[in-house]
Amino acid sequence: MAHAGRDGRRLRGIVVVAAALAACGALAPAAQAASANVAALQAGLFARGLYSSNVDGLRGPATSAAVRALQRRAGLVVDGIVGPRTRGALGRHGRHRYGSRALRPGLIGWDVAALQFLLESHGFALGVVDGGYGPRTTAAVQRMQSHYGIAVDGIAGPQTMATLRGPPPRSPLSFARPISAPVGDGFGPRGAGFHEGVDFPAPTGTAVFAAGSGRVETAGYNDGFGESVLLAHGSAVETRYAHLSSIAVSPGQAVSTGTLVGRVGSTGHATGPHLHFEVISAGANVNPLTALR
């Protein structure tokens, strides 16, 4: 997240989620404030083929360059300022201020992209921030509503939107480091999607240990995660260990902190050997680094 959000104040109806992202460890200083409206802008520019960096809510050089490219394409004054005419050039991806209407399946707009960014920032990933309210967005809203005890209807009304303005969930439990390896890719935006865990690059065969005591919920091949293990620790908290080359535990087995659960690999959707580690609290992915002791 190298882009500072200096120009985000020029957008109307800004929805700042700096506190939420800082609480989950995804941001550094407050000057790096992330905005759901900047993320919506980036999603609209992405849809126009003008932006290919992270949809991270930070107004940096890549976003500014894409805005100017949009203005040139639309025959507007090229000043980098996102006013009504520039938003209009985004078509349906530039319409509807966040919070101006209830959001439901089938809708498309700026406000839908802002909602998607807030959902992902709170640990309810949906695959892509694209401004379209499809099945994945509906499922993410339902998971979020279930987590917070809101009526689960898949519609983002006033209560759902107000809840998403608060800080993201945190794990009530703390964990030991699951591997002796440096941190690689972190928790947060990745392209137009979201990385729900932390990666630890390490050679194939490196030992992976249980980060806390609990019970093996699943152990085996799981689509994009490849060979993976999911541990249940109580208090509705789970940890996931993915892309393993081998698994050393079985479903239902009790484990203690430090129990060998498997070894590093690159199975599933992985570009190289590493451990993908997640912490999930009542269905919400939280930044694992905030839960490691």
N, C-alpha and C positions, 0 to 999 in steps of 0.2 A: 504493500500500500504506500507507494512512494509519492502519490500526488496529494498536495495539500488542498483543502477545500476553501481556498481564499475567495473564490468568486461565487460560492453558493448563495451568498446573501442577495444576489441579483434575481434570484428566482422567487416568484410570489408563492405565498402559502407554504414556506419551507417547513419541512418536518424533520427536525434534527434528532438523530438517534445516537448522538455521541455518547451520552451516558449509558445507553444500552450496550453499545459496542465496547466501550471502555470497561464496563463491568464484566464482559466475557473475555477481556484480554485481547480483543482483536485490534485495538487502537493503541497508539502510544500517547503523545501529548494531546491536550484538548484542541490545539490548533489543527489537528488532523480530523476534525469533526466530519463525520459522515452524514449525508443527508439522503433521505428516501426520495426526495424530489430530484436530486442530482442523479441518483440511481435510475429514476424513471426517464430522465433526459438521456442517460447513457443507453438505456434499453431501446429508446426510440431511435437513437443514432445507429445503434447496432442493427436494428431492423432495416434501416436505410442503407446498410453496407458501408457506413462511414466510420464506425468505431469497432475495434477488435480487442481492446484491453479489458481488464476486469470491470465488471459492473459492481463497483465498490462504493458508490456514493461520494467519491472524492473528486472535486473539480480540479484536475491537473492539466498538464500540457496536452495529453492525448484527447481529453474531452474538449478542451478549447479549440484544438485544431479541427476536430470533427464538427463543432458548431460552425466554425468559419466555412468549412467545406459545404455544409448544408446551406448556409446563407448564399454562397456563390452559386450553388446549383439552383437555388430558388430565385435568384436575381434580386436578393435583398442587400441592404447595406451590410458589409462585412465588418462587424464590430465585435463579434464574440459575445454579445449580450443576448440573453435568451428572453426576449420580449414576446408579446402576443403573436406577432407576425412570424417570428422564428418558430414558436411552438406550432403555429398553424401549418408551417412547412412540413411538420412531422405527421400531418394528417391525423388519423384517429389515435395514433400513439401520443399525440400532444394534447389531447382533450381531457377535460374533467379533472378539476383540482381534487387532491386526495381529501376525503372526508365530505365531499359535496353530495354523495349519494351512497346508498347501500350497494355493496358489490356482491354479485352472484354469478353463477356459471353462465357462460356465453358472452359476457361483457368484455370489451377491449378498451384500453385507455391508459393514459398517464397514471391515473389513480390505481389501476390494477397493478401496474409495474411497481409503484410505491408500496402497495400492500405486499406484493411478492418479496420485495427486498426486506421489509420489516419481518415477515414470516421467517425468512432464511436467517436473518440476524438474531432471531430468537430461538433458533435451533430446529425450525420446522422446514427443512429443505424440500424443494419441489422440482429440482432439476434444472430449471432455467428461468431467469427473470426476463420475460418477453412481452408483458402487457396483455396477455390473453388469459382469461379466466376459464381454464379447462379442467379436466379431471384431476390433474396433479395439484393444481391450486386448491381445488375443492377439498382434496384429501388432506393437504397441509393445514387448511383452515380448520377442518374437523379435528385433526390431531391437536392443534393449538387450543381449540375450544375445550376439548376433553382434558387437556393438561391443566387448564385454569378453572375448570368447573363451570364453564359457560355452556348454555344449551347448544348441543351439537347439531347444527343445521346446515353447515357448510356455507353460510352466508355471512359476509363481513359487514355487520351492522355497527351501530354506535358503540356497543359494549366491547365487541371484538377489536375495533379500531382503537378505543381508549386503552385497552389492555396492552396493545402492541406499542403504545407510547411509553410504557414503563420499561424497567430493566429486564434483560433476558433471564431465564432460569439459571440456577447454579446447582451444583451437586451438593447434597447434604453430607456426603461422605468424601473422605480424602483417600488418595491412593499412592502406592509406591510406584516408582518408575518401572515400566514393564520390560525394559531392555537397556543394555549398556551401549548406547549409540547416541550421536548428536541429533538434535531436532532438525528436520528438513522442512517440507511444506507445512505451513500452519493452518489453523482453523480460520475459515473466512472465505470471502468471494474468490472464485476461480473462473475466469472467463465470464460467461453469462450465467454460471451456476454457482455452487457453493461447496466448499470442501468441509465435510462434517467432522473431520478428525484431525489428528496430527500425524505426520509421517516421520519415521525414524529410518533413514537410509542405513543399511548394514549389509554385509556379505551374506549370501545364501548360506543357510545353516546356522546363523547366529541364534542363540537361545532366546526365547521369548517367555516371560514369566507372568503369572497371575499378579495383577496390580493390587489385589485385595482378596480376602477370603470370601468364599461363596460357593455356588454350585454351577456346574456346566449346564447351560440352557440348550445350546446347540453346538455341534462340532461336525464340520464336514464342508463340502463344496457349496458355495452360495453365490452363484452368478458372478456379478462384478467383483465381489469380495474374494472370489477364489476360495481356496482352503481357509476356513476361518473358524473362530471360536467365539461364542457369546457367553459371558458369565453373568449370573444374577447375584447381587450382593446384599439384597434386602433394601428396605426403604425405597423401593421402586427404582433402584439404580442398577444399570448394567454397564459392562465394558465389552468392547469388541476388539478382536485381534485378527487382522485380515491380511491376505496375500501370502499366507504361510506356504512353505514347501512341504511341511509335514505337521501332523497334529499328534499331541502326546496325551490327550485326555478324551473322555467319552461322555456323552450326554447323561446327566444325572449324577455325575461324580462330584464329590465335595473336594474343594481345593482350598489351600491356605495361601497367604501372601508369599510369593516366591516360588510356588509350584510351577514346574515346567509345563507350559500349555502347548508349545510347538516351536517351530524354527522358521526363521525368515526365508521368504521365497519371493516369487513374482507371479503367482497364480492369479487368475481373474483378470480384471482390467488394470494391469500394472505395466509400467514401462521399464521397470528395473527392480532389483531386489530391495525391499523395504518393509517395515512393519507399519501398517495403517492402524492407528489406535483411536478408539472412540469412547467417550463417556456419555451415557444416555440416562437422563433423569426423568422418569415418568413420561417417556415418549419424546422428550426434547433433547437434542444433541447440545451439549455444553462444551465450551472450550476445555479440552483435557488438561491444558497447562495450568488452569485455575484450580484443578482438583488434585494435582500431583503435590505431594508433600516433600 
